[in-house]
Amino acid sequence: MDSSATNSGAVLVTGVGRRGSIGHATARLLAERGRDIAFTHWGAYEQRVGLPWEADGVDAIRAELEEFGVRVLPIEVDFTDAEAVEAIVPRVSAELGPVSGLVLAHSESVDSSILTTTLESFERHFAVNVRAAWQLIAAVARQVPEGEGRIVAFTSDHVVDNLPYGASKGALDRMVIAAARELGHHGVTANLINPGPVDTGWMTDEVRAHLTAMQPTGRLGTPEDAARLVGFLLSPEGRWISGQLLTSDGGFSV
């Protein structure tokens, strides 16, 4: 472990309910670098949308992270429950100490178009992808050690036939960029990552082949590719980068 490559303090990573996700890869990388990790999970979502899910997945992830000698705190929470979201950061602070890093890797994502999106789905997307993110950003900012705050959120530019997801991610973008300005005087940085298409278990063989053919590198992005950029942004070397939406997709969007 190279402790000089990281800041101190606990990191809260959302969306770590299953192995093979970006959240899981990020939590693993940060734990390997010596950071105490709190992570949120909500297995009901993975099951509802048909993502790979294991009943013992959270326990396995916790054990995996603890092998690096760090403290680990899993938190099961439904992000549509505003009161439950408000309780997350105080709990992490009480059990692991001040939260100096926040990585927003969770999302609600259900494909639908302008004409087929339901009101319930629209409101759920904004509750999970925007309201919960705002609550966590604000809560972390209120207790972060001076000069140590790092906020990173994952975003997407997928909008067509994915209206509530894309629209809510657009709102997330504006909010995180605002945080860079509003919280900068506390030494807090805030950035977004658009990782492009990453195969985290949602792709069919047809989709995987189609997207790979569009990728100039000849391969799709991996969760580990995304996690490495988070690791840099949370390190002292990344402290001068703030207020940015970073496209890190191997050239897919060129």
Contacts in CASP RR format, 6 or more apart in sequence:
PFRMAT RR
TARGET T0000
AUTHOR 0000-0000-0000
METHOD contacts of the structure
MODEL  1
MDSSATNSGAVLVTGVGRRGSIGHATARLLAERGRDIAFTHWGAYEQRVG
LPWEADGVDAIRAELEEFGVRVLPIEVDFTDAEAVEAIVPRVSAELGPVS
GLVLAHSESVDSSILTTTLESFERHFAVNVRAAWQLIAAVARQVPEGEGR
IVAFTSDHVVDNLPYGASKGALDRMVIAAARELGHHGVTANLINPGPVDT
GWMTDEVRAHLTAMQPTGRLGTPEDAARLVGFLLSPEGRWISGQLLTSDG
GFSV
1 32 0 8 1.000
1 33 0 8 1.000
1 34 0 8 1.000
1 68 0 8 1.000
2 33 0 8 1.000
3 33 0 8 1.000
3 34 0 8 1.000
4 236 0 8 1.000
5 33 0 8 1.000
5 235 0 8 1.000
5 236 0 8 1.000
5 237 0 8 1.000
6 30 0 8 1.000
6 33 0 8 1.000
6 34 0 8 1.000
6 35 0 8 1.000
6 231 0 8 1.000
6 234 0 8 1.000
6 235 0 8 1.000
6 236 0 8 1.000
7 100 0 8 1.000
7 101 0 8 1.000
7 148 0 8 1.000
7 149 0 8 1.000
7 150 0 8 1.000
7 234 0 8 1.000
7 235 0 8 1.000
7 236 0 8 1.000
8 100 0 8 1.000
8 145 0 8 1.000
8 148 0 8 1.000
9 35 0 8 1.000
9 36 0 8 1.000
9 96 0 8 1.000
9 97 0 8 1.000
9 98 0 8 1.000
9 99 0 8 1.000
9 100 0 8 1.000
9 101 0 8 1.000
9 145 0 8 1.000
9 148 0 8 1.000
10 35 0 8 1.000
10 36 0 8 1.000
10 37 0 8 1.000
10 38 0 8 1.000
10 71 0 8 1.000
10 92 0 8 1.000
10 96 0 8 1.000
10 97 0 8 1.000
10 98 0 8 1.000
10 99 0 8 1.000
10 100 0 8 1.000
10 101 0 8 1.000
11 27 0 8 1.000
11 30 0 8 1.000
11 35 0 8 1.000
11 36 0 8 1.000
11 37 0 8 1.000
11 38 0 8 1.000
11 99 0 8 1.000
11 100 0 8 1.000
11 101 0 8 1.000
11 102 0 8 1.000
11 103 0 8 1.000
11 234 0 8 1.000
12 38 0 8 1.000
12 39 0 8 1.000
12 40 0 8 1.000
12 88 0 8 1.000
12 89 0 8 1.000
12 92 0 8 1.000
12 99 0 8 1.000
12 101 0 8 1.000
12 102 0 8 1.000
12 103 0 8 1.000
12 136 0 8 1.000
12 140 0 8 1.000
13 23 0 8 1.000
13 26 0 8 1.000
13 27 0 8 1.000
13 30 0 8 1.000
13 37 0 8 1.000
13 38 0 8 1.000
13 39 0 8 1.000
13 40 0 8 1.000
13 103 0 8 1.000
13 105 0 8 1.000
14 23 0 8 1.000
14 39 0 8 1.000
14 40 0 8 1.000
14 79 0 8 1.000
14 103 0 8 1.000
14 104 0 8 1.000
14 105 0 8 1.000
14 106 0 8 1.000
14 136 0 8 1.000
15 21 0 8 1.000
15 23 0 8 1.000
15 39 0 8 1.000
15 40 0 8 1.000
15 41 0 8 1.000
15 42 0 8 1.000
15 105 0 8 1.000
15 106 0 8 1.000
15 107 0 8 1.000
16 23 0 8 1.000
16 24 0 8 1.000
16 26 0 8 1.000
16 27 0 8 1.000
16 39 0 8 1.000
16 40 0 8 1.000
16 41 0 8 1.000
16 61 0 8 1.000
16 74 0 8 1.000
16 105 0 8 1.000
17 24 0 8 1.000
17 39 0 8 1.000
17 40 0 8 1.000
17 41 0 8 1.000
17 42 0 8 1.000
17 43 0 8 1.000
17 46 0 8 1.000
17 57 0 8 1.000
17 58 0 8 1.000
17 61 0 8 1.000
18 24 0 8 1.000
18 41 0 8 1.000
18 43 0 8 1.000
18 46 0 8 1.000
18 51 0 8 1.000
18 52 0 8 1.000
18 53 0 8 1.000
18 54 0 8 1.000
18 57 0 8 1.000
19 54 0 8 1.000
19 57 0 8 1.000
19 60 0 8 1.000
19 61 0 8 1.000
20 52 0 8 1.000
20 200 0 8 1.000
20 201 0 8 1.000
20 223 0 8 1.000
21 105 0 8 1.000
21 200 0 8 1.000
21 223 0 8 1.000
22 105 0 8 1.000
22 154 0 8 1.000
22 195 0 8 1.000
22 198 0 8 1.000
22 200 0 8 1.000
22 223 0 8 1.000
22 226 0 8 1.000
22 227 0 8 1.000
23 39 0 8 1.000
23 103 0 8 1.000
23 105 0 8 1.000
23 223 0 8 1.000
23 227 0 8 1.000
24 61 0 8 1.000
24 223 0 8 1.000
25 222 0 8 1.000
25 223 0 8 1.000
25 224 0 8 1.000
25 226 0 8 1.000
25 227 0 8 1.000
26 103 0 8 1.000
26 105 0 8 1.000
26 223 0 8 1.000
26 226 0 8 1.000
26 227 0 8 1.000
26 230 0 8 1.000
26 231 0 8 1.000
27 37 0 8 1.000
27 39 0 8 1.000
27 61 0 8 1.000
27 65 0 8 1.000
28 64 0 8 1.000
28 65 0 8 1.000
28 227 0 8 1.000
29 224 0 8 1.000
29 227 0 8 1.000
29 228 0 8 1.000
29 230 0 8 1.000
29 231 0 8 1.000
30 37 0 8 1.000
30 103 0 8 1.000
30 230 0 8 1.000
30 231 0 8 1.000
30 234 0 8 1.000
31 37 0 8 1.000
31 65 0 8 1.000
31 68 0 8 1.000
31 69 0 8 1.000
31 70 0 8 1.000
31 72 0 8 1.000
32 68 0 8 1.000
33 231 0 8 1.000
34 68 0 8 1.000
34 69 0 8 1.000
34 70 0 8 1.000
35 70 0 8 1.000
35 234 0 8 1.000
36 70 0 8 1.000
36 71 0 8 1.000
36 72 0 8 1.000
36 73 0 8 1.000
36 96 0 8 1.000
36 97 0 8 1.000
37 65 0 8 1.000
37 70 0 8 1.000
37 71 0 8 1.000
37 72 0 8 1.000
37 73 0 8 1.000
38 72 0 8 1.000
38 73 0 8 1.000
38 74 0 8 1.000
38 75 0 8 1.000
38 88 0 8 1.000
38 92 0 8 1.000
38 95 0 8 1.000
38 96 0 8 1.000
38 99 0 8 1.000
39 61 0 8 1.000
39 72 0 8 1.000
39 73 0 8 1.000
39 74 0 8 1.000
39 75 0 8 1.000
40 74 0 8 1.000
40 75 0 8 1.000
40 76 0 8 1.000
40 77 0 8 1.000
40 79 0 8 1.000
40 88 0 8 1.000
40 106 0 8 1.000
41 58 0 8 1.000
41 74 0 8 1.000
41 75 0 8 1.000
41 76 0 8 1.000
41 77 0 8 1.000
42 76 0 8 1.000
42 77 0 8 1.000
42 78 0 8 1.000
42 79 0 8 1.000
42 106 0 8 1.000
43 53 0 8 1.000
43 76 0 8 1.000
44 78 0 8 1.000
45 51 0 8 1.000
45 108 0 8 1.000
46 52 0 8 1.000
46 53 0 8 1.000
47 53 0 8 1.000
49 109 0 8 1.000
49 110 0 8 1.000
51 200 0 8 1.000
51 201 0 8 1.000
51 202 0 8 1.000
52 201 0 8 1.000
54 60 0 8 1.000
58 74 0 8 1.000
58 76 0 8 1.000
61 74 0 8 1.000
62 72 0 8 1.000
62 74 0 8 1.000
65 72 0 8 1.000
66 72 0 8 1.000
71 95 0 8 1.000
71 96 0 8 1.000
73 91 0 8 1.000
73 92 0 8 1.000
73 95 0 8 1.000
73 96 0 8 1.000
75 88 0 8 1.000
75 91 0 8 1.000
75 92 0 8 1.000
77 84 0 8 1.000
77 85 0 8 1.000
77 88 0 8 1.000
78 84 0 8 1.000
79 85 0 8 1.000
79 106 0 8 1.000
79 108 0 8 1.000
79 127 0 8 1.000
79 128 0 8 1.000
79 132 0 8 1.000
80 124 0 8 1.000
80 127 0 8 1.000
80 128 0 8 1.000
80 132 0 8 1.000
82 127 0 8 1.000
82 131 0 8 1.000
82 132 0 8 1.000
82 135 0 8 1.000
85 131 0 8 1.000
85 132 0 8 1.000
85 135 0 8 1.000
85 136 0 8 1.000
86 135 0 8 1.000
86 139 0 8 1.000
88 136 0 8 1.000
88 139 0 8 1.000
89 99 0 8 1.000
89 136 0 8 1.000
89 139 0 8 1.000
89 140 0 8 1.000
89 142 0 8 1.000
89 143 0 8 1.000
90 139 0 8 1.000
92 99 0 8 1.000
93 99 0 8 1.000
93 143 0 8 1.000
98 143 0 8 1.000
98 144 0 8 1.000
98 145 0 8 1.000
99 140 0 8 1.000
99 143 0 8 1.000
99 144 0 8 1.000
100 144 0 8 1.000
100 145 0 8 1.000
100 148 0 8 1.000
100 149 0 8 1.000
100 150 0 8 1.000
101 140 0 8 1.000
101 144 0 8 1.000
101 148 0 8 1.000
101 149 0 8 1.000
101 150 0 8 1.000
101 151 0 8 1.000
101 234 0 8 1.000
102 136 0 8 1.000
102 137 0 8 1.000
102 140 0 8 1.000
102 150 0 8 1.000
102 151 0 8 1.000
102 152 0 8 1.000
103 152 0 8 1.000
103 153 0 8 1.000
103 230 0 8 1.000
103 234 0 8 1.000
104 133 0 8 1.000
104 136 0 8 1.000
104 151 0 8 1.000
104 152 0 8 1.000
104 153 0 8 1.000
104 154 0 8 1.000
104 172 0 8 1.000
105 154 0 8 1.000
106 128 0 8 1.000
106 129 0 8 1.000
106 132 0 8 1.000
107 128 0 8 1.000
107 129 0 8 1.000
107 154 0 8 1.000
107 165 0 8 1.000
107 169 0 8 1.000
108 124 0 8 1.000
108 125 0 8 1.000
108 127 0 8 1.000
108 128 0 8 1.000
108 129 0 8 1.000
108 164 0 8 1.000
108 165 0 8 1.000
108 168 0 8 1.000
109 125 0 8 1.000
109 162 0 8 1.000
109 165 0 8 1.000
110 121 0 8 1.000
110 125 0 8 1.000
110 164 0 8 1.000
110 165 0 8 1.000
111 161 0 8 1.000
111 162 0 8 1.000
111 165 0 8 1.000
112 118 0 8 1.000
112 121 0 8 1.000
112 161 0 8 1.000
112 162 0 8 1.000
112 163 0 8 1.000
112 164 0 8 1.000
113 160 0 8 1.000
113 161 0 8 1.000
113 163 0 8 1.000
114 163 0 8 1.000
117 163 0 8 1.000
117 164 0 8 1.000
121 164 0 8 1.000
122 163 0 8 1.000
122 164 0 8 1.000
124 164 0 8 1.000
125 164 0 8 1.000
125 165 0 8 1.000
125 167 0 8 1.000
125 168 0 8 1.000
126 164 0 8 1.000
126 167 0 8 1.000
126 168 0 8 1.000
126 171 0 8 1.000
128 168 0 8 1.000
129 165 0 8 1.000
129 168 0 8 1.000
129 169 0 8 1.000
129 171 0 8 1.000
129 172 0 8 1.000
130 168 0 8 1.000
130 171 0 8 1.000
130 172 0 8 1.000
130 175 0 8 1.000
133 153 0 8 1.000
133 172 0 8 1.000
133 175 0 8 1.000
133 176 0 8 1.000
134 175 0 8 1.000
137 151 0 8 1.000
137 175 0 8 1.000
137 176 0 8 1.000
137 179 0 8 1.000
137 190 0 8 1.000
140 149 0 8 1.000
140 151 0 8 1.000
141 179 0 8 1.000
141 183 0 8 1.000
141 186 0 8 1.000
141 188 0 8 1.000
144 186 0 8 1.000
144 188 0 8 1.000
146 186 0 8 1.000
146 187 0 8 1.000
147 186 0 8 1.000
147 187 0 8 1.000
147 188 0 8 1.000
148 187 0 8 1.000
149 186 0 8 1.000
149 187 0 8 1.000
149 188 0 8 1.000
149 189 0 8 1.000
150 188 0 8 1.000
150 189 0 8 1.000
150 233 0 8 1.000
150 234 0 8 1.000
151 176 0 8 1.000
151 179 0 8 1.000
151 183 0 8 1.000
151 188 0 8 1.000
151 189 0 8 1.000
151 190 0 8 1.000
151 191 0 8 1.000
152 190 0 8 1.000
152 191 0 8 1.000
152 192 0 8 1.000
152 193 0 8 1.000
152 230 0 8 1.000
152 233 0 8 1.000
152 234 0 8 1.000
153 172 0 8 1.000
153 176 0 8 1.000
153 190 0 8 1.000
153 191 0 8 1.000
153 192 0 8 1.000
153 193 0 8 1.000
154 192 0 8 1.000
154 193 0 8 1.000
154 194 0 8 1.000
154 195 0 8 1.000
154 226 0 8 1.000
155 169 0 8 1.000
155 170 0 8 1.000
155 172 0 8 1.000
155 173 0 8 1.000
155 176 0 8 1.000
155 192 0 8 1.000
155 193 0 8 1.000
155 194 0 8 1.000
155 245 0 8 1.000
156 165 0 8 1.000
156 166 0 8 1.000
156 169 0 8 1.000
156 194 0 8 1.000
156 196 0 8 1.000
157 166 0 8 1.000
157 169 0 8 1.000
157 194 0 8 1.000
157 253 0 8 1.000
158 165 0 8 1.000
158 166 0 8 1.000
158 169 0 8 1.000
159 165 0 8 1.000
159 166 0 8 1.000
159 167 0 8 1.000
172 192 0 8 1.000
173 192 0 8 1.000
173 245 0 8 1.000
176 190 0 8 1.000
176 191 0 8 1.000
176 192 0 8 1.000
176 243 0 8 1.000
177 190 0 8 1.000
177 192 0 8 1.000
177 243 0 8 1.000
177 245 0 8 1.000
179 188 0 8 1.000
179 190 0 8 1.000
180 188 0 8 1.000
180 189 0 8 1.000
180 190 0 8 1.000
180 191 0 8 1.000
180 242 0 8 1.000
180 243 0 8 1.000
180 244 0 8 1.000
181 243 0 8 1.000
183 190 0 8 1.000
184 242 0 8 1.000
189 233 0 8 1.000
189 238 0 8 1.000
189 239 0 8 1.000
189 241 0 8 1.000
189 242 0 8 1.000
189 243 0 8 1.000
190 242 0 8 1.000
190 243 0 8 1.000
191 233 0 8 1.000
191 241 0 8 1.000
191 242 0 8 1.000
191 243 0 8 1.000
191 244 0 8 1.000
191 245 0 8 1.000
191 246 0 8 1.000
192 243 0 8 1.000
192 244 0 8 1.000
192 245 0 8 1.000
192 246 0 8 1.000
193 226 0 8 1.000
193 229 0 8 1.000
193 230 0 8 1.000
193 233 0 8 1.000
193 245 0 8 1.000
193 246 0 8 1.000
193 248 0 8 1.000
194 245 0 8 1.000
194 246 0 8 1.000
194 247 0 8 1.000
194 248 0 8 1.000
194 249 0 8 1.000
194 253 0 8 1.000
195 221 0 8 1.000
195 225 0 8 1.000
195 226 0 8 1.000
195 229 0 8 1.000
195 248 0 8 1.000
195 249 0 8 1.000
196 221 0 8 1.000
196 247 0 8 1.000
196 248 0 8 1.000
196 249 0 8 1.000
196 252 0 8 1.000
196 253 0 8 1.000
197 203 0 8 1.000
197 211 0 8 1.000
197 215 0 8 1.000
197 220 0 8 1.000
197 221 0 8 1.000
197 249 0 8 1.000
197 252 0 8 1.000
198 220 0 8 1.000
198 221 0 8 1.000
198 222 0 8 1.000
198 223 0 8 1.000
198 225 0 8 1.000
198 226 0 8 1.000
199 208 0 8 1.000
199 220 0 8 1.000
199 221 0 8 1.000
199 222 0 8 1.000
200 223 0 8 1.000
203 211 0 8 1.000
208 220 0 8 1.000
211 220 0 8 1.000
211 252 0 8 1.000
212 218 0 8 1.000
212 219 0 8 1.000
212 220 0 8 1.000
214 252 0 8 1.000
215 221 0 8 1.000
215 250 0 8 1.000
215 251 0 8 1.000
215 252 0 8 1.000
216 250 0 8 1.000
216 251 0 8 1.000
216 252 0 8 1.000
216 254 0 8 1.000
217 250 0 8 1.000
217 251 0 8 1.000
221 249 0 8 1.000
221 250 0 8 1.000
225 248 0 8 1.000
225 250 0 8 1.000
226 248 0 8 1.000
229 246 0 8 1.000
229 248 0 8 1.000
232 238 0 8 1.000
233 241 0 8 1.000
247 253 0 8 1.000
END
